[in-house]
Amino acid sequence: MINLSNHTVTVCDTIPLFAPIDLSVQTGEIAVIMGASGVGKTSLLASIATRTDVIFKNQFRVFQESHQLFPWMTVRKNLELVCQKPYIDLVKRWNLEQYLDHSPTNLSGGQRQRFTLIRGLCSGLRTLLCDEPLSALDGLTGATVAKDFREIVHEENLTVVWVTHNVTEARIVGDSIYLLSKNGLKNITEEDDLIVSILSL
Amino acid sequence: MFRSFLYNILALSLILVGWHILYLVVQEPLIFPDSTSILSALYDLIWTAKFWFSFYYTMRTLLLSYIIGMFITIVIILLCIKYSWLKALFERYCAYFNPLPSFVLVPFMSLFMGLGAAVVYSIIIWNIVWQSGLQVLRAIETVNEQWGKHVQNLQWSGTKALTKVYIPAAISNLIGIASTSWANSWRILISLEVVFGSIGGYFGLGSYIIDVKSKLDIDQMYAILFVIALTGVIINGLLNNLKKKYSY
């Protein structure tokens, strides 16, 4: 699990990006963080990744917007190098079987993102920090992948922080949804309207 | 590939046509011999033991100094990665010494070493260290910026990080640097041989040019020039192909 209390991220060592926040993500929970561009979502994710207690007590993985497959080896080699668990079922489920022996440079952005997600899910790591992991996918495929991801996370009891700009994706994948602004982190409960909250920012 | 081959044929044909026009205009075989006599001289040359000894001496000198130069560079770079103060010093020395043409050092080095083969080795090594050192350092830093977080994220370190990530990521840039460095060393070596003539019993291709020129064997002189250019083009082509193969 991840516990942040009175946490903030600064730029130039002194200027805080947002007001201090409290965030608690339980094991088996997916916390989605949304917010305007430049508010500090990726910085928040990076600050969680560099917290020593997260690195050493749990394990972590960051999915950046850029794709992290090594271009000098095939996708299969990329997966084999990192995955501790069988990945082939997930590859078949997301219709990527025929691309396993391709170089990542020959794949589309969406295909690379799905492979990156598979690598994370099968890596055996318990905490996943995902930074817009489906940004290059079309709405329909993105929704399917998000739904599958949610199921696997709950089955495997992983802890996930998921950053996105996509409201539909947030609703599908998230157990809890937060809006980040310079005033801090606001938890969007079921009673709240997500769209209204975003517009009020 | 085929288009590149056609361009090469076109470029060589233009040189041959231009050469023949000059031959017809100048009408002085001691300055511009007929292209067929140069080809005939080239054919004779490849059956001469002296030519192959010169070729061997030149390649041996270049390879030896290149390997020593690269080894010194790699050791310095590894130390620079470990000690930031050394990196700061090395960057400054590169800025001071890299703009200095290698030939300027000939009078200075000959004070200590005379006009022997040691000067040739020293100048090529000097050129490799200051010219490629900073480039190698930048290439490694770029790889670290791009993949360092990823390696940290996967919790890899040591040999695994080096062999699976850092070396494959840097290899294309390193081959590019090696290629530039090789081309420069080749030019410097041939120029030094031309200037020095025979150096302490060492007789390379550049020395051969001076030798045949003094005997007024101009056809052979051009034939050797052709061999020097061709060798440079072949090695550069091989290294560039290797670079393309490892570019991602």
Interface residues (C-beta under 8 A of the other chain):
Chain A: A49 Q59 F60 R61 V62 Q68 F70 P71 W72 M73 L81 V82 T105
Chain B: K149 H150 N153 L154 Q155 K164 V165 P168 A169 Y246 Y248
